[in-house]
Amino acid sequence: MDLVSVRTVRTPSHRDDLALAPGERPLAGGTWLFSEEQPGLTGLVDLTTLGWPDVERTPTTLRIAATCTIAALLRVAPEPAWRAWPLVDQCANALLASFKVWNAATVGGNVAVGLPAGAFTALLVTLDATAEVWTADGGERRVPVADLVLGVQSLDLADGDVIRAFDVPVAALAETTGYRRVSLAPYGRSGSLVTARWSDAGFLLVITAATPRPVVFRFPTVPDADALDAALGTHDDWYDDPHGSPDWRRAVSTTSAHELRREAAAAVGGAA
């Protein structure tokens, strides 16, 4: 879509150029930004000209730039110990996007839109990632991605804040992950996306797409069926849109959660 109200496009080269004027918004891939009308938008600030490396590795962390495209992340060669890495490909395919979109859409953009079906939000929450946010006053703060998305297109970002990167613990990448996706149509938007991560140290379950914001359940060991049902019963905020009713989303998410629980129990020796 043509953004007919846009009058300026700025290309910053360092952070001092990043301050957003009234009516300006940051631009990364723009695959959502250009998909519909943007009332009040008069200027774009292209984050890609800042030259952030797509990924950076340390012994304890994998840093993913907010401007890293889906295609670039898929091209990363994982370390042999990263058993969780297949979840990257699974979440990329959950978006049902073409390779053309993968080469433009960014990881940060997928999170920053704050849509329930944002599969890279699910990926990063499952891997216990933390977002580094550059604040409008020139500072920075760190927010767990699980707490960054507050609801549908609502994030814990103040005016002028920009997501710089996501830091993923290598320890999380070394654990096993599971994935279940359900939609009303074979090629429809995700109605429920349930992901999990487990090891001898515990079991993590994340529900997205079916809920307005990521819902996270943590257990010290793989739970039995009753314990999982008790945990799921504490949540009663299920999303409602043409891609699924709340009751349907609750039902399919519960089924997926139990499938992943059984898969984890078989792998690490938990309750059947």
C-alpha positions in Angstrom: 0.0 0.0 0.0 1.2 3.5 -0.8 1.6 5.6 2.4 0.3 8.8 0.8 0.7 10.9 4.0 4.5 10.2 4.3 6.5 13.3 3.4 10.0 12.4 4.7 12.2 9.3 4.9 15.3 9.7 7.1 18.3 7.3 7.0 20.2 7.6 10.3 23.8 6.6 10.6 24.1 6.7 14.4 21.9 6.9 17.4 21.9 10.6 17.7 19.9 10.7 14.4 17.3 8.3 15.7 15.1 10.7 17.8 11.6 10.5 16.3 9.8 13.7 15.5 6.0 14.0 15.8 4.4 11.8 13.1 7.5 9.7 12.5 7.8 6.0 13.0 10.7 3.6 12.7 10.9 1.5 9.6 12.7 -1.9 9.5 11.3 -4.4 6.9 8.0 -2.5 6.6 6.0 -5.6 5.6 3.3 -4.8 8.0 3.7 -1.0 7.9 3.0 -0.9 4.2 0.2 -3.4 4.4 -2.5 -1.0 5.6 -3.3 2.7 6.0 -1.3 4.4 8.8 -3.3 7.5 9.9 -1.1 10.4 11.2 2.1 8.9 9.7 4.2 11.7 8.1 7.7 10.4 8.2 9.8 7.2 8.3 13.1 6.6 10.0 14.9 3.7 8.3 16.6 1.6 11.1 18.4 -0.6 8.6 20.9 2.2 7.7 22.3 2.0 11.3 24.2 -1.1 10.2 23.5 -3.4 13.1 25.0 -6.9 12.7 22.3 -9.5 12.1 23.6 -11.8 14.8 26.4 -11.6 17.3 27.7 -14.5 19.4 29.2 -14.7 22.8 29.9 -17.7 25.0 26.6 -17.1 26.8 24.4 -15.2 24.4 23.1 -15.1 20.9 22.2 -11.5 20.0 19.7 -11.0 17.2 19.4 -7.5 15.9 15.9 -6.1 15.6 16.6 -5.4 12.0 17.7 -9.0 11.3 15.5 -10.4 8.6 13.8 -13.7 8.8 15.9 -15.0 5.9 19.1 -13.8 7.5 18.2 -15.6 10.8 17.4 -18.8 8.9 20.9 -18.6 7.3 22.7 -18.6 10.6 24.7 -21.8 11.1 23.8 -23.1 14.6 26.3 -24.5 17.0 26.2 -28.3 17.3 24.8 -28.0 20.9 21.8 -25.8 19.9 19.1 -28.4 20.0 16.4 -25.7 20.1 17.4 -24.3 16.7 14.7 -26.2 14.7 12.2 -23.9 16.4 13.5 -21.0 14.3 12.5 -22.7 11.1 9.1 -23.8 12.5 8.2 -20.3 13.6 9.3 -18.8 10.3 7.0 -21.2 8.5 4.2 -20.5 10.9 4.0 -17.0 9.4 2.9 -18.5 6.0 5.0 -15.9 4.2 6.8 -16.2 0.9 10.6 -16.1 0.6 10.2 -12.5 -0.7 8.6 -11.5 2.7 11.3 -13.5 4.6 13.9 -11.3 2.9 12.2 -8.1 4.0 10.4 -8.8 7.2 12.5 -8.4 10.4 12.5 -10.2 13.7 12.0 -6.9 15.6 9.2 -5.9 13.3 7.3 -9.1 13.9 7.5 -8.6 17.7 6.9 -4.8 17.6 3.6 -5.2 15.7 2.3 -7.0 18.7 -0.1 -9.3 16.8 -1.2 -12.5 18.6 0.0 -14.6 15.6 3.5 -13.1 15.7 5.5 -16.3 15.6 8.8 -14.7 16.4 7.4 -13.5 19.6 6.6 -17.1 20.4 10.2 -18.1 19.4 11.8 -15.5 21.6 9.6 -16.0 24.6 10.2 -19.8 24.4 13.9 -19.2 24.4 13.7 -16.7 27.4 15.0 -13.8 25.3 15.4 -10.3 26.6 14.9 -7.2 24.5 17.3 -4.3 24.6 15.2 -1.1 24.2 16.8 2.2 23.3 14.7 4.8 25.1 13.8 8.2 23.7 15.9 10.0 26.3 19.1 8.3 25.1 19.2 5.6 27.7 18.4 1.9 27.4 16.5 -0.8 29.3 16.1 -4.5 29.2 12.7 -6.2 29.1 12.0 -9.9 28.9 10.1 -10.5 25.6 7.4 -12.3 27.6 6.7 -8.9 29.3 7.3 -6.7 26.2 4.0 -7.6 24.4 1.2 -6.4 26.6 -1.8 -7.2 24.3 -2.9 -6.9 20.7 -0.7 -4.2 19.1 0.2 -3.0 22.6 3.8 -3.1 23.8 5.8 -1.9 26.8 7.3 0.9 24.7 7.1 4.6 25.3 6.9 7.1 22.4 10.3 7.2 20.7 11.5 3.9 22.2 13.2 1.6 19.7 13.9 -2.1 20.0 17.7 -2.6 19.4 18.2 -6.3 19.8 17.1 -9.6 21.4 19.5 -11.5 23.6 18.9 -15.3 23.7 20.7 -17.3 26.4 22.9 -20.1 24.9 21.7 -22.3 27.8 18.1 -22.1 26.4 19.3 -22.9 22.9 20.9 -26.1 24.2 17.5 -27.4 25.4 14.9 -29.4 23.4 11.9 -27.6 22.0 8.5 -28.6 20.8 6.0 -27.0 18.5 2.3 -27.3 17.7 0.3 -25.0 15.4 -3.4 -25.1 14.6 -5.4 -22.9 12.2 -9.0 -23.1 10.9 -7.7 -23.5 7.3 -4.7 -25.4 5.9 -3.0 -22.1 4.9 -4.8 -19.8 7.4 -3.4 -17.5 10.1 -2.4 -19.3 13.3 -5.3 -19.8 15.6 -3.1 -21.4 18.3 0.6 -21.7 18.5 1.9 -23.7 21.5 5.6 -24.1 22.0 7.7 -25.7 24.8 11.2 -26.1 26.0 12.5 -28.8 28.3 15.4 -30.4 29.9 16.2 -32.1 33.3 16.1 -28.6 34.7 12.4 -28.0 34.0 9.6 -27.6 31.5 8.4 -24.3 29.9 5.2 -24.0 28.0 4.2 -20.9 25.9 0.9 -20.1 24.3 0.5 -17.5 21.6 -1.9 -16.8 18.7 -4.7 -18.1 20.9 -4.2 -15.4 23.4 -3.9 -11.6 23.2 -0.4 -11.7 24.7 2.1 -14.5 25.3 1.1 -16.8 28.2 4.0 -18.6 29.9 3.8 -21.6 32.3 7.0 -22.8 34.1 7.4 -26.1 35.9 10.4 -27.5 37.8 9.9 -30.8 36.1 7.6 -32.1 33.4 4.2 -32.0 35.0 1.6 -34.7 35.0 -1.7 -34.2 33.2 -3.5 -32.9 36.3 -0.9 -30.4 37.1 -0.9 -29.1 33.5 -4.7 -28.8 33.5 -4.6 -26.9 36.8 -2.1 -24.4 35.4 -4.0 -24.0 32.1 -7.2 -23.4 34.2 -5.7 -20.3 35.7 -5.8 -18.6 32.3 -9.1 -17.4 30.9 -8.3 -14.7 28.4 -8.6 -16.2 24.9 -8.5 -14.2 21.7 -11.6 -13.8 19.6 -11.4 -12.9 15.9 -12.3 -14.5 12.5 -9.4 -16.9 12.8 -11.0 -18.7 15.8 -13.4 -18.4 18.7 -12.2 -18.3 22.3 -13.6 -21.7 23.2 -12.0 -23.3 20.1 -8.7 -21.7 20.9 -8.8 -22.9 24.5 -9.6 -26.4 23.4 -6.9 -26.8 20.7 -4.3 -25.1 22.8 -5.1 -27.5 25.7 -4.7 -30.4 23.3 -1.4 -29.1 22.0 -0.1 -28.5 25.5 -0.8 -32.1 26.5 0.9 -33.4 23.4 4.0 -31.5 24.2 3.9 -32.5 27.8 3.8 -36.2 26.8 6.6 -35.6 24.3 8.8 -34.0 27.0 7.9 -36.7 29.5 9.0 -39.4 27.1 12.3 -37.6 26.5 13.3 -36.7 30.0 11.4 -39.3 32.1 8.5 -37.4 33.6 4.8 -38.2 34.4 3.1 -40.1 31.5 
